[in-house]
Amino acid sequence: MSASRSARSRRALRPFAAIATALAAAVLLAAPAAAHDTITGTSPEDGATLTEVPSEIALTFSSEPLEVSPEVVVTDESGAVVTDTTPTVDGFDVLQPLPEDLTSGTYDVAWRVVSSDGHPIDGSFSFDLDVPEVEGTTDESAEATTEAEDAATSEAEATETDTASASITAVDREDGSDDGTPWGLIAGAAGLVALIVAVVVLAVRRARDPNGPAGQH
């Protein structure tokens, strides 16, 4: 009787032993996953709106991530990447410098690091910038543009003037006045002088000849 009772007791405990074994295996399998580092905070925070451009993106983790190719990529609303430097690991933090000339808009941050247990982890978040425009920048740009346009216009006018002068000179040369001397005026003046000289000579001759037409009665 005693032997049969022991056998029945062992058979009754077998399901509980199987359950205990399964639970132990599940705990052992879950242990490595639980060892992964987790991100505990970001600066800026996810969804934050800033009125000044931050100097850097800071990611804080539950343990020190490995310094193995950390990646923090920041993109603007058009999808263009605005970061061009490599982030650094500083203890529990991963730091990504930002350029100072960021403008207003929404920025997305995608990150990837290697956890302290050697497994890569990643994530993403976003923040908004609402920074005022620098006063005078627009006016100075407009003034510079106007000055450049005025200079271009003056140069074009000077070129047109030189071209017109060259054309007039070419026409004068084709008309026989390549040196600019008014030959028609000079010829007219010479003819008038010759006529005056002829009249004076004729008058002198008549005055000297008493038998000429002027001296007859």
ABEGO torsion letter per residue (X at the ends): XAAAAAAAAAAAAAAAAAAAAAAAAAAAAAAAAAABBBBABBOBBBGBBBABBBABBBBBBABBBBBBGBBBBBBBAAGBBABABBBBBBEABBBBBBBAABBBEBBBBBBBBBBAAGBBBBBBBBBBBBBBBBBGAAAAAAAAAAAAAAAAAAAAAAAAAAAAAAAAAAAAAAAGBAAGBBAAAAAAAAAAAAAAAAAAAAAAAAAABAABAAABX
